[in-house]
Amino acid sequence: MESVSIARQWAAPAQLLNAEAMPTYPTLNTPVEKTSTAHISNLLNEHGIVLLRGHQYPVGELESLTQRMFSRFHVPANRASLRRQDGDGFSSMVRKDNRLLDHSEGYYRPCLPRPDVCIFVCEKAPTAKGGETFLINGAELYRALPADLAFRLETEGIIYESLWPRERWQEEFGVDGVVELKSLLDGDKDCEYTLNSEDELHLFFKTDAIRTGSQSEKRFINGMLAHLPKVDHWRYASVPISSKPTNRMHWGRGGLIENEDICRIIDAHDAVLHKHRWQDGDILMLDNHRVLHGREVLEAPSDRIIYGRFGFWN
Ligand SMILES: [Fe+2]
């Protein structure tokens, strides 16, 4: 028999800020071999998130479980060098060195589908403070936004600006040469780009920031907070936060998104943030189109072995 406990699904923001809080999503405690993949998929579809806890699975077993659930996988381009050497090659290690604001996986990139489900597996939970995985329900974040920002994000959309050397765009798009790249990008009307003499790609990609789910529920689902050139927020002046100086975020109708507005989005982000405190063996699955994820910085050196897999439904 499978057992499942479902605590309150998403608690009030004040409670969610407690990193030690009990998981607020469905938790399965049965061994993988006794757990039906259909049951996991149903929980995921219903709640947008599911936690398998209490067992430590070898990589092969976990990979075979997810291979039964998903038709294919992808490894994010910036994690290609972190691929696990064992297993099927679609598992990659998660970094642990800085705070990463919440995002949906793969949303910054045109032309290719975004993974449907993020799977994070904890081989070794950190013993030091910090190192939690951030989780945010995209609908809650939408509701937490100031009304003017929510309206503008919804009506204008956003533009991701990226500057990628040849190796990066080869990894991002799985192409070898410029002809292949141009043919891909030219087929997307939401893309504008230039290529310089060194084949460096300067890319502008316009897309939605707010998505409408079932029952007309609006969700903040995008990758903008992980695509900033820097994070300049008074609360994080001394915290290392993941950013990239050549990235930019623009409003969909043009104009940089000002730091003041970024800070207001970060405030909403922090108000609805849940920190998942890892236990050895945890497997966390997230619907990438409903739940955003990020990472807390470790407060002291500590082992933190977590790897990710990104699956597509059939
Ligand atoms: Fe991610």
Residues whose N, C-alpha, C, O or C-beta is under 5 A from the ligand:
A	BS01	LIG	E105
